Amino acid sequence: MESLRKAKVKEMNVFGENLQFYRKKREMTQEQLAERLDVSRQTVSKWEAGTSYPEMEKILQLCELFSCEMDTLLRRNAAELEIADSQGYDIHMDKFRRGITLGVMLLIFGVSLYELLSGFQIAEVWINTSFFAIMIVGILALVVTGMQHDIYRKNHQVVIDFYTKGEREAYAEKFPMRIATGIGIILIGLLFIMNIDDLPLREGMTDDFYTGLFLILVAAGVGILVNTGIGKQKYEIAAYNQENNPSDQIRKVNQKIEVWCGCIMILATVFFFVVGYAGFWSFSWMAYPVGGLFCGMVALIFQGQKK
């Protein structure tokens, strides 16, 4: 009995220390926390001091409020876990950002290389070999990065929001300039297309050369936009936690979106290969951005059902 009593006291002390840690992390006073939980300030003070223990309903409210797991709140050292989790999350999201950016850029660059080599009238066999080699690497980069991200999300369904206000504001200040840079590079590429008939060509070259240059700039611009967007997403930990722990209604809507987008991208892939093997590789790549556009429209339609 004595050992059980000591274990209970230890558990209460751990809970109290964790509660105090989470409360201070959110910059909340005991009065503010008490108001959120509809209890008195003295009750919160006793919880933190380890002299009393909340009922299950309040524990669940605390877990939701602080975006933490119950086992962490009650039994583990939250401060130490936050350091490990925060470092792991930040490293993972940077790796995820680089992988997705690389994959997207390679897919566009594969098409640009196809056009560049066509502009120099290189043998078709070398053009197709180079094109498919880069496309395969790009697709594999996206697949591997996506699978690694899914595994991480399953193993870390809740992440404590550890970024400071200063870190968020610093990235927010850079965000508009980076987006403008990406869009500006794409617009510069459009100049090649708009004036393609007036641009000089060496003997034996075709207009495909400038189409390839345009797509290289598109790859660079899109890469900046993707990298910047995912970088901003990294700081939205509340959205990350909500995505990993959705309500039943949100889960059903997300499943519908996944099914529809899966079907759309399968059709886009079929179109890509059918049209490509028909001799129109320079046109067939449009299947993927169009497919992505339709996926975005489907997502907007179904997400409206969440409200």
CORTA-V599538 format. One record per pair of residues at least 24 apart in sequence whose ideal C-beta (glycine too) atoms are under 8 Angstrom apart, sorted by the first residue. I is the first residue (numbers start at 1). J is the second residue. D is the distance in Angstrom with one decimal. If there is no record, write none. Layout:
I|J|D + I|J|D
This chain:
9|50|7.1 + 11|74|6.5 + 11|75|6.5 + 12|50|4.4 + 12|51|7.7 + 12|52|7.8 + 12|53|5.6 + 13|50|4.2 + 14|74|7.0 + 14|75|6.1 + 14|76|7.5 + 14|77|7.5 + 15|47|7.1 + 15|50|7.3 + 15|53|7.0 + 15|73|6.6 + 15|74|5.3 + 16|47|5.9 + 16|48|4.5 + 16|49|6.0 + 16|50|4.1 + 17|48|7.8 + 17|77|8.0 + 17|78|7.8 + 18|72|7.2 + 18|73|5.4 + 18|74|7.7 + 18|76|7.7 + 18|77|7.6 + 18|78|4.2 + 19|44|7.8 + 19|47|5.6 + 19|48|5.4 + 19|62|6.9 + 19|73|7.4 + 20|48|4.6 + 21|78|5.1 + 21|79|5.3 + 22|62|7.6 + 22|66|4.2 + 22|68|6.7 + 22|73|7.6 + 22|78|6.4 + 23|48|7.7 + 25|66|7.8 + 25|82|7.8 + 25|160|7.4 + 26|66|7.0 + 36|61|7.8 + 36|65|6.4 + 37|61|5.8 + 37|62|7.4 + 37|65|8.0 + 66|160|7.4 + 67|158|5.5 + 67|159|7.4 + 67|160|6.3 + 67|161|6.5 + 67|237|7.5 + 67|238|7.0 + 67|241|4.8 + 68|158|6.1 + 68|160|6.3 + 69|157|7.9 + 69|158|5.6 + 78|160|7.8 + 82|160|5.0 + 82|162|6.0 + 85|156|6.8 + 85|159|5.9 + 85|160|6.3 + 85|162|7.8 + 86|159|7.7 + 86|160|6.9 + 86|162|4.0 + 88|156|7.3 + 89|156|6.9 + 89|159|5.0 + 89|162|7.9 + 89|237|7.8 + 90|234|7.4 + 92|148|8.0 + 92|149|7.7 + 92|152|5.2 + 93|230|7.5 + 93|233|7.8 + 93|234|4.2 + 94|234|7.5 + 95|145|7.8 + 95|148|7.6 + 96|145|6.1 + 96|148|7.3 + 96|149|5.1 + 96|152|8.0 + 96|230|6.8 + 97|227|5.8 + 97|230|4.2 + 97|231|5.9 + 97|234|7.1 + 98|227|7.8 + 99|141|5.8 + 99|142|7.5 + 99|144|7.0 + 99|145|3.1 + 99|148|7.5 + 100|142|6.7 + 100|145|5.6 + 100|146|8.0 + 100|226|6.1 + 100|230|6.1 + 101|223|5.2 + 101|226|5.0 + 101|227|4.4 + 101|230|7.4 + 102|138|7.6 + 102|141|5.1 + 103|138|5.0 + 103|139|7.2 + 103|141|3.8 + 103|142|3.6 + 103|145|6.4 + 104|138|7.5 + 104|142|7.4 + 104|222|6.1 + 104|223|6.5 + 104|226|5.3 + 105|138|7.6 + 105|219|4.8 + 105|220|7.5 + 105|222|6.9 + 105|223|4.2 + 105|226|8.0 + 106|134|5.6 + 106|135|7.4 + 106|137|5.7 + 106|138|3.1 + 106|141|6.4 + 107|135|6.3 + 107|138|4.2 + 107|139|7.2 + 107|142|7.9 + 107|285|8.0 + 107|288|7.0 + 108|215|6.0 + 108|218|5.8 + 108|219|3.9 + 108|222|6.2 + 109|134|6.2 + 109|138|7.7 + 109|215|7.5 + 109|216|6.8 + 109|219|4.7 + 110|134|3.7 + 110|135|4.4 + 110|138|6.3 + 111|215|5.6 + 111|281|7.9 + 111|282|7.5 + 111|285|4.5 + 112|212|4.7 + 112|213|7.6 + 112|214|7.7 + 112|215|3.4 + 112|216|4.6 + 112|218|7.6 + 112|219|6.1 + 113|212|6.9 + 114|212|7.5 + 114|281|6.0 + 114|282|6.6 + 115|208|4.7 + 115|209|7.3 + 115|211|4.4 + 115|212|3.5 + 115|215|6.1 + 115|282|6.1 + 116|208|7.4 + 116|209|6.0 + 116|212|3.3 + 116|213|7.3 + 116|216|7.8 + 117|212|7.8 + 118|206|6.7 + 118|208|4.1 + 118|209|7.9 + 118|212|7.6 + 118|282|7.1 + 119|205|5.4 + 119|206|5.1 + 119|207|7.2 + 119|208|4.0 + 119|209|2.7 + 119|210|7.3 + 119|211|7.4 + 119|212|5.9 + 120|204|7.4 + 120|205|6.2 + 120|209|6.8 + 121|204|6.0 + 121|205|7.3 + 121|206|6.7 + 128|281|7.6 + 131|281|6.8 + 153|243|7.9 + 153|244|5.5 + 157|241|7.5 + 157|244|4.2 + 157|245|6.0 + 158|241|5.4 + 158|244|7.0 + 158|245|7.0 + 159|237|5.4 + 159|240|6.1 + 159|241|6.4 + 160|237|7.6 + 161|237|4.4 + 161|238|6.4 + 162|237|7.8 + 163|235|5.4 + 163|237|7.1 + 167|235|7.3 + 168|235|5.3 + 171|231|6.7 + 171|232|6.7 + 171|235|6.3 + 175|228|6.4 + 175|232|5.9 + 178|224|6.2 + 178|227|8.0 + 178|228|4.2 + 179|225|6.5 + 179|228|5.9 + 181|221|8.0 + 181|224|5.8 + 182|221|4.5 + 182|222|7.0 + 182|223|7.7 + 182|224|3.6 + 182|225|4.0 + 182|228|6.7 + 183|221|6.7 + 183|225|7.3 + 184|221|7.6 + 185|217|5.4 + 185|220|5.3 + 185|221|3.8 + 185|224|6.9 + 186|217|6.5 + 186|218|5.6 + 186|221|3.7 + 186|222|7.2 + 188|217|6.0 + 189|213|7.3 + 189|214|4.4 + 189|215|7.5 + 189|216|7.7 + 189|217|3.3 + 189|218|5.4 + 189|221|7.1 + 190|214|7.2 + 192|217|7.7 + 208|282|7.1 + 211|282|7.3 + 249|306|6.5 + 250|306|5.7 + 253|302|5.1 + 253|303|6.7 + 253|305|5.6 + 253|306|5.6 + 256|302|5.4 + 257|298|6.2 + 257|299|5.2 + 257|302|5.1 + 257|303|7.7 + 260|295|7.6 + 260|298|4.7 + 260|302|7.6 + 261|295|4.2 + 261|298|6.2 + 261|299|7.4 + 264|291|5.2 + 264|294|5.1 + 264|295|5.6 + 264|298|7.1 + 265|291|5.3 + 265|295|7.1 + 267|291|7.2
